[in-house]
Amino acid sequence: MKAAALLAVLAAAGALASPAFAGIAVSLKADTVSADAVVTLGDLFDGAGAAARTPVAGRTGAVVALNARAVQLAAARAGLDWANAEGLKTIVVSGAPSGARAMGPGVAAPRGNVEVLTYARNLQTGEIVQPQDLIWGKAAASPADAPSDADAAIGLAAKRPLRVGAAVSARDLGAAQVVKAGETITVTFASEGISLSLEGKAMGAAGVGETINVQNTGSKKIIQAVVTGPGQAVVGPAAASLKAAGPSRYALR
């Protein structure tokens, strides 16, 4: 009798607890867009229902990168169940385009919430991209020149300020500048066992593999050399080989 009563109590407890663990199944929207400064569950999920207005995060810039696990937990607290079958680590939410409401129903929103490489933090011009600066996230579309591998971006430098959550684009990155304008550098020529070097003044800034104008400190003549590292450049056959290879990466990994 006691056993039967205990089973009844446990069954009742299970019935009461089950709603807390079983939420309404939802799916991530193809386009995660927030029309205002607050990202809600309705901005992220189809079928959010009454929980659609539940805030998840604030958005102060054009995009915001959200931790997928934190979003999953926020959804669960609101009674929603997002399985994250794709195994996403980051969700990138963009702001609604200016005038989006005025365009009317005849204009379709961009589709395809695709996996793209994004920046994990803000980068200033000239900063070198390190492995920890990149994360995979979701975006409405992928740039045409987006790298498919993080190694294609690591070691390059930002050509302009880059914002956290923005998709990585090859046009925004270039060789890290290892020679500064006005710096005295050593230019070397080597061919068939002959090696000569001179000191010159760099007339501009450049990265490894890039061509730079150098003023010979003795003759004041301007020559073109290819940068090989901090304070170093080459002319002759070595320069031709480096030019063919293109700009290189210079970063501590």
HELIX and SHEET records of a PDB file:
HELIX    1   1 LYS A    2  PHE A   21  1                                  20    
HELIX    2   2 LEU A   41  LEU A   44  1                                   4    
HELIX    3   3 GLY A   49  ARG A   53  5                                   5    
HELIX    4   4 ALA A   68  ARG A   77  1                                  10    
HELIX    5   5 ALA A  100  MET A  103  1                                   4    
HELIX    6   6 PRO A  131  ASP A  133  5                                   3    
HELIX    7   7 ALA A  150  ALA A  152  5                                   3    
HELIX    8   8 ALA A  170  ASP A  172  5                                   3    
HELIX    9   9 PRO A  237  ALA A  245  1                                   9    
SHEET    1   A 2 ILE A  24  ALA A  25  0                                        
SHEET    2   A 2 LEU A  80  ASP A  81  1                                        
SHEET    1   B 2 SER A  27  LEU A  28  0                                        
SHEET    2   B 2 PHE A  45  ASP A  46 -1                                        
SHEET    1   C 3 VAL A  33  SER A  34  0                                        
SHEET    2   C 3 THR A  90  GLY A  95  1                                        
SHEET    3   C 3 VAL A  63  ASN A  67 -1                                        
SHEET    1   D 2 VAL A  38  THR A  40  0                                        
SHEET    2   D 2 PRO A  55  GLY A  58 -1                                        
SHEET    1   E 2 VAL A 114  TYR A 119  0                                        
SHEET    2   E 2 LEU A 134  ALA A 139 -1                                        
SHEET    1   F 2 ALA A 157  ALA A 158  0                                        
SHEET    2   F 2 LEU A 173  GLY A 174 -1                                        
SHEET    1   G 2 GLN A 177  VAL A 179  0                                        
SHEET    2   G 2 ALA A 206  GLY A 207 -1                                        
SHEET    1   H 6 THR A 184  SER A 191  0                                        
SHEET    2   H 6 ILE A 194  ALA A 202 -1                                        
SHEET    3   H 6 THR A 211  ASN A 216 -1                                        
SHEET    4   H 6 ILE A 222  GLY A 229 -1                                        
SHEET    5   H 6 GLN A 232  VAL A 235 -1                                        
SHEET    6   H 6 THR A 184  SER A 191  1                                        
END                                                                             
